[in-house]
């Protein structure tokens, strides 16, 4: 008699996302089972304009600023007042800029503002996932709007975490969120990723990528992690919720 109304969920997750970016919540909703509730708070990001417009290459200063007080801290505190079990920080590039140690400090600061709720970020979740998968050498593919300097900072992040990174570069597709098509991304990654990598990590929560995970894993025969996929995996684990209900978005959810 009654239609689904979104109330009967097993777990609720809070999401912190750049104010003009629809990518994280679109992909997270696509991946998450129906029994997972997603609740989004928007955080000002100086590199995005009305309609989600960005420059072809994003500058580093607003990336760093996104991770600093007060905006993301205030958004975290407000989101933590809702009945959520964990908070997911849907922004990859700040980890590259501030490094693993800076990211750890940021997450601890946000947990304090969240009154002790777990706060999960994509790069820390990726590191945990890669270790569980036994992948020691990774190919890092970033969005085309990540400049070479930002992508090299990403290489440094993963090297600091103990991984070899034989390949790290922005994806060679047209720069613009709405210009990314799954078939083009699949073809580019399948062609460019070296055989020496144990796994592929696709950075950028605003990068349209989750739709190609299963196809890429079949093509490459290796695990593929994307920012929003691994963020959901990490957030579910932090919330004490099962991850094995996710189908079609990579072997990670069977780990």
TORTORFI-709391 format. One record per atom (N, C-alpha, C, CB): x, y, z. Coordinates in steps of 0.2 Angstrom, whole numbers, padded with zeros to 4 digits, always signed. Each point is the difference from the previous one (the first is absolute). Glycine has a CB too. Layout:
N
XYZ
...
This chain:
255
+0004-0006+0000
-0004+0006+0000
+0004+0006+0000
-0009-0006+0006
+0014+0006-0002
+0004+0007+0001
+0006-0001-0004
-0003+0001+0012
+0005+0005-0015
+0006+0001-0005
+0006+0001+0005
-0007+0004-0010
+0013-0006+0007
+0006+0002+0004
+0001+0008+0001
+0005-0011-0005
-0003+0013+0011
+0000+0007+0001
+0007+0002+0003
-0012+0000+0002
+0017-0005-0002
+0007+0002+0002
+0001+0000+0007
+0000+0007-0010
-0005-0009+0014
+0001+0000+0007
+0003-0006+0003
-0009+0008+0001
+0007-0013-0004
+0002-0007+0002
+0007-0002-0002
-0012-0003+0001
+0017+0006+0002
+0007-0002-0002
+0004-0003+0005
+0000+0010-0008
+0005-0014+0007
+0004-0003+0005
+0005+0004+0003
-0001-0010-0007
+0004+0015+0003
+0005+0005+0002
+0000+0006-0004
+0007-0010+0004
-0006+0016-0001
+0000+0006-0003
+0008+0003+0000
-0013+0002+0004
+0015+0000-0009
+0006+0003-0001
+0000+0007-0002
+0005-0011-0003
-0001+0016+0006
+0001+0007-0002
+0005+0000-0005
-0004+0004+0011
+0003+0001-0016
+0005+0001-0005
+0001+0008+0000
-0004-0010-0007
+0011+0011+0007
+0002+0007-0001
+0003+0001-0007
+0003+0001+0012
-0006+0004-0016
+0001+0000-0007
+0001+0008-0002
-0006-0011-0002
+0011+0012-0003
+0000+0007-0002
-0007+0003-0002
+0012-0003-0004
-0013+0009+0005
-0006+0003+0000
-0004-0001-0007
+0004+0008+0008
+0000-0007-0014
-0003-0001-0006
+0001-0006-0004
+0002+0012-0001
+0000-0017+0005
+0002-0007-0003
-0005-0005+0001
+0012+0003+0002
-0015-0005-0008
-0005-0006+0001
+0003-0007-0001
-0009+0009-0004
+0015-0009+0003
+0003-0007-0002
+0000-0004+0006
+0007+0005-0008
-0005-0003+0014
+0001-0005+0006
-0007-0003+0001
+0010+0006+0005
-0015-0002-0004
-0007-0003+0002
-0003-0004-0005
-0001+0010+0008
+0002-0008-0015
-0002-0004-0005
+0003-0007+0000
-0002+0010-0007
+0008-0010+0008
+0004-0007-0001
-0002-0004+0007
+0009+0005-0008
-0009-0002+0013
-0001-0003+0007
-0007-0003+0000
+0008+0007+0006
-0013-0003-0009
-0007-0003+0000
+0000-0006-0005
-0004+0012+0003
+0007-0011-0008
+0000-0006-0005
+0003-0006+0003
+0001+0008-0009
+0004-0008+0013
+0004-0006+0003
-0004-0002+0006
+0011+0004-0004
-0013+0000+0008
-0003-0002+0007
-0006-0004-0001
+0005+0010+0005
-0006-0016-0001
-0006-0003+0000
-0006+0004+0003
+0006-0011+0001
-0012+0009-0003
-0006+0004+0002
+0000+0001+0008
-0006-0004-0010
+0009-0001+0014
-0001+0001+0007
+0005+0004+0003
-0004-0011+0000
+0008+0015-0004
+0005+0005+0002
-0002+0007-0001
+0009-0008-0002
-0011+0012+0007
-0002+0007-0001
+0006+0004-0001
-0010-0002+0007
+0010+0007-0012
+0005+0005-0001
-0002+0007+0001
+0005-0008-0008
-0001+0012+0012
-0003+0006+0002
+0006+0005-0001
-0008-0005+0009
+0007+0010-0013
+0006+0004-0003
+0000+0007+0003
-0001-0007-0010
+0007+0009+0012
+0001+0007+0002
+0005+0003-0005
-0002-0002+0012
+0001+0008-0014
+0004+0004-0005
+0005+0004+0003
-0010-0001-0008
+0016+0001+0006
+0005+0004+0002
+0003+0005-0005
+0003-0009+0008
-0002+0015-0007
+0002+0005-0005
+0007-0002-0003
-0006+0009+0006
+0007-0009-0012
+0006-0002-0004
+0002+0005-0005
-0002-0012+0002
+0007+0016-0001
+0001+0006-0003
+0002-0001-0008
+0004+0004+0011
-0003-0010-0013
+0002-0002-0007
-0006-0001-0004
+0011-0004+0004
-0017+0004-0001
-0006-0002-0004
-0005+0006+0000
+0001-0012+0003
-0004+0013-0009
-0005+0006-0001
-0007-0003-0001
+0010+0007-0005
-0014-0002+0005
-0007-0002-0001
-0001-0005-0006
-0004+0011+0004
+0000-0016-0003
-0001-0005-0005
+0006-0006+0000
-0006+0009-0007
+0010-0008+0012
+0006-0005+0000
+0005+0001-0004
-0008-0008+0003
+0009+0014-0006
+0005+0002-0005
+0007+0000+0004
-0008+0007-0008
+0013-0009+0004
+0007+0000+0003
+0005+0002-0006
-0003-0008+0009
+0008+0011-0007
+0006+0001-0005
+0002-0007-0002
+0004+0011+0005
-0001-0011-0011
+0003-0006-0003
+0005-0004+0005
-0002+0005-0011
+0005-0001+0015
+0005-0003+0005
-0002+0004+0007
+0009-0003-0009
-0010-0001+0014
-0002+0004+0006
+0006+0002+0004
-0010-0007+0001
+0010+0013+0002
+0006+0002+0004
+0001-0003+0006
-0001+0011-0006
+0006-0011+0009
+0002-0004+0007
-0003+0004+0006
+0010-0005-0006
-0010+0012+0005
-0002+0004+0006
-0007-0002+0003
+0008+0009-0004
-0013-0009-0001
-0007-0002+0003
-0001-0007+0002
-0004+0009-0007
+0008-0013+0004
+0000-0007+0002
+0003-0001+0007
+0002-0004-0012
+0003+0007+0014
+0003+0000+0007
-0006+0004+0004
+0012+0000-0004
-0015+0005+0002
-0004+0004+0004
-0007-0004+0002
+0005+0010-0005
-0006-0015+0001
-0006-0004+0001
+0000-0004+0006
-0002-0001-0012
+0008-0001+0014
+0002-0004+0005
+0001+0003+0007
+0005-0008-0008
-0005+0015+0008
+0001+0004+0005
-0006+0003+0004
+0011+0003-0006
-0011-0001+0012
-0005+0003+0003
-0002+0007-0003
+0003-0006+0011
-0009+0008-0011
-0005-0002+0004
-0006-0004-0003
+0002+0009+0007
-0002-0009-0014
-0006-0002-0004
-0001-0008+0001
+0001+0009-0008
+0004-0013+0007
-0001-0007+0000
-0001-0002+0007
+0007-0002-0010
-0004+0005+0015
-0001-0001+0007
-0007+0001+0002
+0012+0003+0003
-0015+0003-0005
-0007+0001+0002
-0005-0004-0004
+0004+0012+0002
-0002-0014-0008
-0005-0005-0003
+0000-0007+0003
+0002+0006-0011
+0004-0008+0013
+0001-0006+0004
-0005+0000+0006
+0012-0002-0004
-0011+0007+0008
-0004+0001+0006
-0007+0000-0001
+0009+0006+0005
-0012-0003-0010
-0007+0000-0001
-0002-0007-0003
+0001+0012-0003
+0003-0015-0001
-0002-0007-0002
+0000-0005+0005
+0005+0003-0011
+0000-0002+0016
+0000-0005+0005
-0006+0001+0005
+0012+0000-0001
-0016+0005+0001
-0006+0001+0004
-0005-0005-0003
+0003+0012+0003
-0003-0014-0009
-0005-0004-0003
+0002-0007+0002
-0002+0007-0010
-0003-0012+0010
+0001-0007+0002
+0004-0004-0005
-0010+0000+0006
+0017+0002-0007
+0004-0003-0005
+0005-0004+0004
-0001+0009-0009
+0003-0015+0006
+0005-0004+0004
+0007+0001-0002
-0008-0009+0000
+0010+0012-0005
+0006+0002-0002
+0000+0006-0005
+0004-0012+0002
+0001+0016-0003
+0001+0005-0005
+0005-0001-0005
-0004+0008+0009
+0002-0007-0015
+0005-0001-0006
+0002+0006-0003
-0005-0011-0002
+0011+0013+0002
+0003+0006-0003
+0002-0001-0007
+0005+0003+0011
-0010-0001-0016
+0001-0002-0007
+0004+0005-0004
-0011-0005+0001
+0017+0005+0001
+0005+0005-0004
+0007-0003+0001
-0007+0010+0003
+0009-0012-0009
+0007-0003-0001
+0006+0004+0001
-0006-0008-0007
+0006+0014+0003
+0006+0004-0002
+0003+0003+0006
-0005+0002-0011
+0001+0000+0017
+0003+0003+0005
+0005-0005+0004
-0010+0007+0001
+0009-0013-0002
+0005-0005+0003
+0006+0000-0003
-0009-0007+0003
+0009+0008-0010
+0006+0001-0004
+0004+0006+0002
-0006-0006-0009
+0003+0011+0010
+0003+0007+0002
+0003+0000+0007
-0008+0005-0008
+0004-0008+0013
+0002+0001+0007
+0004-0006+0002
-0010+0007+0003
+0010-0013-0007
+0003-0006+0002
-0003-0004+0005
+0010+0006-0003
-0008-0012+0004
-0003-0005+0004
+0000+0003+0008
+0004-0009-0008
+0001+0012+0010
+0000+0002+0007
-0005+0006+0001
+0012-0003+0001
-0012+0007-0006
-0005+0006+0000
-0007-0003+0000
+0009+0008-0005
-0010-0013+0001
-0007-0003-0001
-0002-0003+0007
+0002-0002-0012
+0003-0001+0015
-0001-0003+0007
-0002+0005+0005
+0008-0009-0003
-0005+0014+0003
-0002+0006+0005
-0007+0003-0002
+0013+0003+0001
-0014-0002-0008
-0006+0002-0002
-0006-0005+0003
+0005+0006-0010
-0004-0012+0008
-0005-0005+0002
-0002+0000+0008
+0003-0007-0010
+0003+0008+0014
-0001+0000+0007
-0004+0006+0002
+0011-0007+0001
-0009+0013-0004
-0004+0006+0001
-0007-0001-0001
+0010+0007-0003
-0012-0010-0003
-0007+0000-0002
-0003-0005+0005
+0003+0002-0012
+0000-0008+0014
-0003-0004+0005
-0002+0003+0006
+0007-0009-0005
-0003+0014+0007
-0001+0003+0006
-0007+0005-0001
+0013+0000+0003
-0013+0003-0009
-0006+0004-0001
-0006-0004-0001
+0007+0008-0005
-0006-0015+0003
-0006-0005-0001
-0001-0003+0007
+0003-0002-0012
+0000+0004+0017
-0002-0003+0007
+0002-0007+0000
-0009+0008+0002
+0015-0010-0005
+0002-0007+0000
-0002-0005-0005
+0000+0002+0011
-0005+0001-0016
-0002-0004-0005
+0006-0002-0005
-0012+0005+0001
+0012-0011-0004
+0006-0001-0005
-0001+0005-0006
+0001-0012+0004
+0005+0014-0006
+0000+0004-0006
+0005-0003-0005
-0003+0011+0006
+0001-0013-0012
+0004-0004-0005
+0002+0005-0006
-0006-0011+0004
+0012+0010-0007
+0002+0003-0006
+0002-0005-0005
+0003+0011+0007
-0004-0009-0013
+0002-0005-0006
+0007-0002+0000
-0009+0006-0006
+0014-0002+0007
+0007-0003+0000
+0001-0004+0005
+0004+0010-0005
-0006-0009+0012
+0002-0004+0005
-0004-0007-0001
+0002+0010+0008
-0008-0009-0010
-0004-0006-0002
+0003-0005-0005
-0010+0006+0003
+0013-0002-0008
+0004-0004-0006
+0006-0003+0003
-0004+0008-0008
+0008-0005+0012
+0006-0003+0003
-0002-0007+0004
+0005+0012+0001
-0011-0011+0003
-0002-0006+0004
-0002-0006-0005
-0004+0008+0009
+0000-0006-0015
-0002-0005-0004
+0006-0003-0004
-0011+0007-0001
+0015-0003-0001
+0006-0003-0004
+0004-0005+0004
+0001+0011-0006
+0000-0009+0013
+0003-0005+0004
-0004-0006+0001
+0006+0009+0006
-0012-0009-0006
-0004-0006+0001
+0000-0004-0006
-0007+0006+0008
+0007-0002-0014
+0001-0004-0007
+0007-0003-0001
-0009+0008-0004
+0014-0006+0008
+0006-0002-0001
+0004+0003-0006
-0003-0010+0005
+0001+0016-0007
+0002+0004-0006
+0006+0005+0003
-0011-0001-0006
+0017-0001+0003
+0006+0004+0002
+0002+0006-0005
+0004-0010+0007
-0006+0009-0013
+0002+0004-0006
-0007+0003-0003
+0011-0006-0002
-0012+0012+0002
-0006+0003-0003
+0001+0005-0006
-0005-0002+0012
+0000+0002-0016
+0000+0005-0005
-0005+0005+0002
+0003-0008-0009
-0001+0014+0009
-0005+0006+0003
-0002+0004-0006
+0006+0000+0011
-0013+0000-0012
-0003+0004-0006
-0004+0005+0003
+0000-0010-0007
+0001+0016+0006
-0003+0006+0003
-0005+0003-0006
+0009+0002+0009
-0014+0002-0007
-0004+0004-0004
+0004+0005-0005
-0009-0001+0008
+0007+0002-0014
+0004+0005-0004
+0001+0007+0003
-0004-0007-0010
-0001+0009+0014
+0001+0006+0003
+0005+0000+0006
-0011+0003-0003
+0014-0008+0005
+0006+0000+0004
+0006+0001-0004
-0006-0008+0008
+0010+0013-0007
+0006+0001-0003
+0005-0005+0001
-0003+0012+0000
+0009-0012-0004
+0005-0004+0002
+0003+0000+0007
+0003+0000-0012
-0003+0007+0014
+0003+0001+0007
-0004-0004+0005
+0005+0011-0004
-0012-0010+0004
-0004-0003+0004
+0000-0008+0000
-0008+0010-0001
+0008-0012-0005
+0001-0007-0001
+0006-0003+0003
-0007+0001-0010
+0013+0003+0010
+0006-0002+0003
+0000+0000+0007
+0006+0004-0010
-0010+0000+0013
-0001+0001+0007
-0004-0007+0002
+0000+0013+0000
-0005-0015-0004
-0003-0006+0001
+0005-0006+0000
-0011+0005-0005
+0015-0005+0001
+0005-0006+0000
+0004+0000+0006
+0001+0001-0012
+0001+0005+0015
+0004+0001+0006
-0005-0002+0006
+0007+0009-0005
-0013-0008+0005
-0004-0002+0005
+0000-0008+0001
-0008+0010-0002
+0007-0014-0004
+0000-0007+0000
+0007-0003+0001
-0010+0000-0007
+0015+0004+0005
+0007-0003+0002
+0001+0001+0007
+0004+0003-0012
-0006+0002+0015
+0001+0001+0007
-0004-0005+0004
+0001+0012-0002
-0006-0015-0001
-0004-0005+0004
+0003-0007-0002
-0010+0007-0001
+0016-0007-0003
+0003-0006+0000
-0001-0004-0007
+0000-0001+0012
-0003+0004-0017
-0002-0003-0006
+0005+0002-0005
-0012-0001+0003
+0014-0003-0008
+0003+0002-0006
-0005+0003-0005
+0010-0009+0002
-0008+0014-0005
-0005+0003-0005
+0004+0001-0007
-0006+0006+0010
+0006-0011-0014
+0003+0000-0006
-0003+0005-0005
+0004-0012+0002
-0010+0014-0001
-0004+0004-0005
-0004+0005+0004
+0000-0009-0009
+0000+0015+0008
-0005+0005+0003
+0000+0006-0005
+0003-0003+0012
-0009+0004-0014
-0002+0006-0005
-0007+0002+0000
+0010-0004-0007
-0011+0010+0005
-0007+0001-0002
-0003-0004-0006
+0002+0012+0005
-0008-0013-0005
-0003-0004-0006
+0000+0005-0006
-0007-0007+0008
+0009+0004-0013
+0001+0004-0007
-0007+0001-0003
+0011-0004-0001
-0016+0005+0004
-0007+0002-0003
-0001+0007+0001
-0005-0011+0002
+0000+0014-0005
-0002+0007+0000
-0002+0002+0007
-0004-0001-0012
+0007+0007+0014
-0001+0002+0007
-0007+0003+0001
+0012+0002+0001
-0016-0005+0003
-0007+0002+0001
-0004-0006+0003
+0001+0009-0009
-0004-0008+0015
-0004-0006+0002
-0005-0003-0004
+0001+0006+0011
-0005-0001-0015
-0005-0003-0004
+0002-0003-0006
-0007+0009+0005
+0014-0008-0007
+0003-0002-0006
+0002-0008+0001
+0003+0012-0003
-0003-0014+0009
+0003-0007+0001
-0005-0005-0002
+0008+0004+0009
-0007-0009-0013
-0004-0005-0002
+0003-0007+0002
-0005+0007-0009
+0001-0011+0012
+0003-0007+0002
+0004-0004-0005
-0010+0000+0008
+0007+0000-0014
+0004-0004-0005
+0007+0003-0002
-0011-0003-0005
+0011+0010+0005
+0007+0003-0001
+0004-0001+0006
-0005+0009-0007
+0003-0008+0013
+0004-0002+0006
+0003-0007+0000
-0006+0009+0006
+0002-0013-0008
+0002-0007+0000
+0005-0001-0005
-0011-0004+0003
+0010+0006-0009
+0005-0001-0006
+0007+0003+0002
-0010+0000-0008
+0009+0006+0011
+0007+0004+0002
+0004-0004+0005
-0006+0011-0003
+0002-0013+0009
+0004-0003+0005
+0002-0007-0002
-0007+0006+0008
+0003-0010-0012
+0002-0006-0002
+0007+0000-0005
-0012-0004+0001
+0012+0010-0004
+0006+0001-0005
+0006+0002+0004
-0008+0002-0009
+0007+0002+0014
+0006+0004+0003
+0003-0003+0006
-0005+0010-0005
+0001-0014+0009
+0002-0003+0006
+0006-0005-0001
-0011+0002+0005
+0016-0002-0002
+0006-0005-0001
-0002-0007+0003
+0008+0010-0001
-0005-0015-0002
-0001-0007+0002
+0003-0001+0007
-0001-0004-0012
+0006+0009+0014
+0003-0001+0006
-0004+0002+0006
+0011+0002-0006
-0016+0001+0005
-0004+0002+0006
-0005-0006+0003
+0000+0012-0005
+0000-0013+0011
-0004-0005+0003
-0008+0002+0000
+0010-0004+0007
-0011+0011-0006
-0006+0003+0000
-0001+0006-0003
-0002-0006+0011
-0004+0009-0013
-0001+0006-0003
-0004+0004+0005
+0001-0004-0011
+0002+0010+0013
-0004+0005+0004
-0002+0006-0004
+0007-0004+0010
-0013+0005-0010
-0003+0006-0004
-0002+0005+0005
-0004-0007-0010
+0008+0013+0010
-0001+0005+0005
-0006+0005-0002
+0012-0001+0004
-0014+0005+0000
-0005+0005-0001
-0007-0002+0001
+0008+0005-0008
-0011-0002+0013
-0007-0001+0002
-0005+0003-0005
+0003-0001+0012
-0001+0006-0016
-0004+0003-0005
+0001-0003-0007
+0000+0010+0007
+0004-0016-0007
+0002-0003-0007
-0005-0006-0001
+0012+0004+0002
-0016-0003-0007
-0004-0006-0002
+0003-0006-0002
-0008+0009-0004
+0008-0014+0009
+0004-0006-0001
-0003-0006+0003
+0010+0007+0001
-0015-0007+0003
-0002-0006+0003
-0003-0005-0005
-0002+0006+0011
-0001-0003-0016
-0003-0005-0005
+0005-0004-0004
-0009+0009-0001
+0015-0008+0001
+0005-0004-0004
+0004-0005+0005
+0001+0010-0008
-0002-0010+0014
+0004-0004+0005
-0001-0007-0003
-0002+0008+0010
-0004-0011-0010
+0000-0007-0001
+0003-0002-0007
-0011+0000+0007
+0009+0004-0012
+0003-0001-0007
+0008+0001+0000
-0011+0004-0005
+0013+0000+0009
+0008+0001+0000
+0003-0006+0003
-0001+0013+0000
-0002-0015+0006
+0003-0006+0003
+0000-0006-0004
-0004+0005+0011
-0002-0006-0015
+0000-0005-0005
+0005+0000-0006
-0012-0001+0003
+0014+0007-0005
+0004+0002-0005
+0008-0001+0002
-0009+0008-0005
+0010-0005+0011
+0007+0000+0003
+0002-0006+0004
-0001+0012+0000
-0004-0015+0003
+0001-0006+0004
+0003+0002+0007
+0002-0007-0010
-0003+0013+0012
+0003+0003+0006
-0006+0004+0004
+0012+0000-0005
-0011+0001+0011
-0005+0004+0004
+0001+0008-0003
+0001-0008+0010
-0007+0011-0010
-0001+0007-0001
-0004+0003+0005
+0000-0002-0012
+0003+0007+0015
-0003+0004+0005
-0001+0007-0003
+0006-0006+0009
-0012+0009-0007
-0001+0007-0002
-0002+0004+0007
-0004-0003-0012
+0004+0009+0011
+0000+0004+0007
-0007-0001+0003
+0008+0009-0005
-0013-0009+0001
-0007-0001+0004
-0001-0007+0002
-0004+0010-0007
+0006-0015+0003
-0001-0007+0001
+0004-0001+0007
-0001-0003-0012
+0007+0005+0012
+0004-0002+0006
-0003+0004+0006
+0010-0003-0007
-0012+0009+0006
-0003+0004+0006
-0006-0003+0003
+0005+0010-0006
-0009-0013+0002
-0006-0003+0002
+0002-0006+0004
-0007+0004-0010
+0011-0008+0007
+0003-0006+0003
+0002+0002+0007
+0003-0006-0011
+0002+0011+0012
+0003+0002+0006
-0006+0002+0005
+0011+0003-0006
-0015+0001+0003
-0006+0003+0005
-0004-0006+0003
+0000+0011-0007
-0002-0016+0003
-0004-0005+0002
+0004-0004+0005
-0006-0001-0011
+0012+0000+0010
+0004-0004+0005
+0001+0004+0007
+0006-0005-0010
-0005+0012+0009
+0000+0004+0006
-0006+0000+0004
+0008+0007-0006
-0014-0008+0002
-0006+0000+0004
-0002-0006+0002
-0004+0009-0007
+0008-0014+0006
-0002-0007+0002
-0005-0004-0004
+0003+0004+0011
-0004-0001-0017
-0005-0003-0005
+0003-0005-0005
-0007+0011+0002
+0004-0016-0004
+0003-0004-0005
+0001+0003-0007
-0006-0009+0006
+0011+0007-0009
+0002+0002-0007
-0002-0005-0005
+0009+0007+0005
-0011-0013-0003
-0001-0005-0006
-0006+0001-0003
+0007-0008+0006
-0011+0013-0005
-0007+0001-0003
+0001+0004-0007
-0005-0001+0011
+0011+0003-0012
+0001+0004-0006
+0002-0005-0006
+0004+0011+0007
-0007-0010-0012
+0001-0004-0006
+0002+0004-0006
-0008-0009+0005
+0013+0007-0009
+0001+0003-0006
+0005+0006+0000
-0011-0004-0003
+0014+0005+0009
+0005+0006+0000
+0006-0003+0003
-0009+0008+0002
+0012-0013-0004
+0006-0003+0001
+0001-0005+0006
+0003+0011-0004
+0002-0015+0003
+0002-0005+0005
+0001+0003+0007
+0004-0007-0009
-0003+0013+0010
+0002+0003+0007
-0006-0002+0004
+0007+0009-0005
-0013-0009+0003
-0006-0001+0005
+0000-0007+0002
-0006+0009-0005
+0010-0013+0003
+0000-0007+0002
+0006-0001+0005
-0005-0004-0010
+0009+0009+0011
+0006+0000+0005
-0003+0000+0007
+0008+0005-0009
